[in-house]
Amino acid sequence: MKCVFSGVKPTGIITLGNYLGAIKRFVDVQDQAEQNFYSVVDLHALTVAQDPKEMYENTLNIAAVYLAVGLDPRKATLFVQSHVPAHAEASWMLTCLSRMGELNRMTQFKDKGRGSDSAGVGLFTYPVLMAADVLLYQTTHVPVGEDQKQHLELTRDLAERFNRDYGEIFVMPEPLIAEVGARIMGLQNPENKMSKSDDSDANYITLMDTPKEIEKKIKRAVTDSENAIYFDEENKPGVSNLLSIQSVLTGQNMDNIVQSYEGLGYGALKKNLIEITVDHLTPIQQRYQEIRHSEELTNILRHGAEHAEAVAGETLKKIKDALGLVRL
Ligand code: AQP
């Protein structure tokens, strides 16, 4: 892999969904790629009204999580999106290349904006900003959860259109979507994906939840009345979701996990998963506490922004030249 880019919005505390679907994979691939860029995409968070104080804290919290889960700043450039103005600039240029119809088809806009007159324009153009994020780094691979697949297809469409109309500038990025864990579902509502801005905190586990909170949430997780443990997303979404979480956290394959529960009921599955989750998150939380208020964190973000700006700036120059914008 030549270059990997991905990002997370600072819209709340990172959930097990964000972690298993995306962030854990950032760590898994950081040694395989020649270059890694991971951003806290704060401009994306603005697409929905944010409390400024929470926004500020959440941005630094997510940067600290990046380090706590094992991203290594010697291998990965970590930065805050708004520190690199090229993202907003390139986004405008790509917006002018985008079509209403294709943005209208984005399912996340349909879900969050529901096509109403009061839906934010930023929510509508969000996928174009994401395209700019990815394309500015000549990204070859983008580790994301299933929900971002459609946005990445749009990124590829825009890159193709630009290359065709203005000359070959952009590399075509590929999504990296896991087979298991790409769509972790809500604990109370396993028909919908787990989201960090969900109204009910019983629906998600955050990376910062205490062992007691984890225990309470997993114990209360919705299952079904069959009391038989096997993987069937359609008919047993709650149980299958718990099994997926166990599979990604432990790296064990699904068949082995299911076999290990033979003759056991949901109580055993939940008890085991509570233990696995707490054991996995405890060292992450310890490292997070060490780093969150350290100077190390701000230094890493400062250096990250400088490097990101240099790389993105090169692509931005090419875009401007191709479009005929005068640079003096
Ligand atoms: N439930 C999920 N399962 C697997 N992957 C997920 N991701 C999000 N939810 C799940 C992946 O996490 C990465 C970062 O997501 P994001 O914060 O940039 O945006 P999102 O997809 O909108 O995540 P949330 O948690 O649902 O945020 P809110 O509630 O603010 O909208 C992405 O790669 C995403 O695919």
Boltz pocket constraint, residues with backbone or C-beta under 6 A from the ligand:
constraints:
  - pocket:
      binder: B
      contacts: [[A, 7], [A, 8], [A, 9], [A, 10], [A, 11], [A, 12], [A, 15], [A, 16], [A, 17], [A, 18], [A, 19], [A, 20], [A, 21], [A, 22], [A, 23], [A, 143], [A, 144], [A, 145], [A, 146], [A, 147], [A, 148], [A, 181], [A, 182], [A, 183], [A, 184], [A, 185], [A, 193], [A, 194], [A, 195], [A, 196], [A, 197], [A, 198]]
      max_distance: 6.0
